[in-house]
Amino acid sequence: MATNEPADFHAIYNGLVADVRSEYLSSSQTFPWIVGFSGGKDSTLVAHLVFSALLDVSPSRQIRPVHIVANDTLVESPLVSAHLHQSLQEIRNAADTLKLPITVATTTPKDEHTFWVLLIGKGYPSPNSQMRWCTDRLKIQPTSNYIRNQVAACGSAIILLGVRRDESEARRKRIDSYGNGMDSRLHPHKDLQGAFVYRPIVDLSTDHVWEILASHEPPWGGTHDRLIKLYRDAAGGECPIVLSQEDAPGCGTNSSRFGCWTCTVVEKDKSLQGFVDSGNRQYSPLIEFRDWLREIRNDPTLRQGRRRNGKITVINDKLIPGPFTLDARRMILERLLQTQQAYGDTLITEHEIDTIQRIWVNDLLAMNTPGDDA
Ligand code: SF4
């Protein structure tokens, strides 16, 4: 991991904190900052830099509000979810104690858009690469709505992302294609009108990120050891903050090892398997359930002929099956509840089960009501 002398990393770190501080105090300072926080290494480093920079600004100049916003899909990989929520609580406690202008928030999918309500309630087939209905509803919409609300309230908002050129060739090309916006560090967000993007660690290498995290304790207290262990146990990778489909090339691929535990887009869940291999055997029932959910996706006996809008889709003389049948949805719920019992913790909430049962009743009453395009 180490490629340079430790002193270099201190200099790089100090330079980054100074840059973030100067941007915080720049002319756009009436506009809130929104730090997209996934609990992964890159967004943790951005939150770390922002917190440190704020400690370096006198209270009278701490005018700009900062929001540290995480998105919880409600089907996050359990160890990642525990780490995420613990980190948020630590940041919240320290920010309150130090009276910093930081709000910590978690966004979640709407009640009618959770993974279980769409899969088991409406019968959406387990997502695959052709029909990845989940990313928008579970990740993009909740965070985008939070940002839109800030833009509406404050006239604009600046999103801080932990994206870096060396994450991948595709990421480098995308970053290089951005024009600059209102000043050299910001560029307008492509999909969220009135929002700008600031990328404080865009030129850091992965090694630099790890070196800085390992050699600088978080300003909210404790160490980054839990994060480092998490990556070690899951064999690396992360699911970054997702604000558009283009932001999500790794969502539902083997390079995204910190995605939803239910993700059937990937062939194997290497992250969860990594946790099991490193001793967390309690996750085995989750892996078995996910594998089963992936297997049954293309069983024609479990799918309706018609889509939810009542239409039949035929492509090249081939019938494209619609959602899971009601019997299949009941079977999936039953198996999920058995998995939940074996796992010993909540996987689906009572509220989701109520919502699912309401949808089933409506589907029984009006199977072919138009208006739902899944
Ligand atoms: S990780 Fe998988 S299930 Fe979760 S939003 Fe991404 S593609 Fe969908």
Boltz pocket constraint, residues with backbone or C-beta under 6 A from the ligand:
constraints:
  - pocket:
      binder: B
      contacts: [[A, 73], [A, 127], [A, 132], [A, 134], [A, 135], [A, 138], [A, 139], [A, 251], [A, 252], [A, 253], [A, 259], [A, 260], [A, 262], [A, 263], [A, 264], [A, 265]]
      max_distance: 6.0
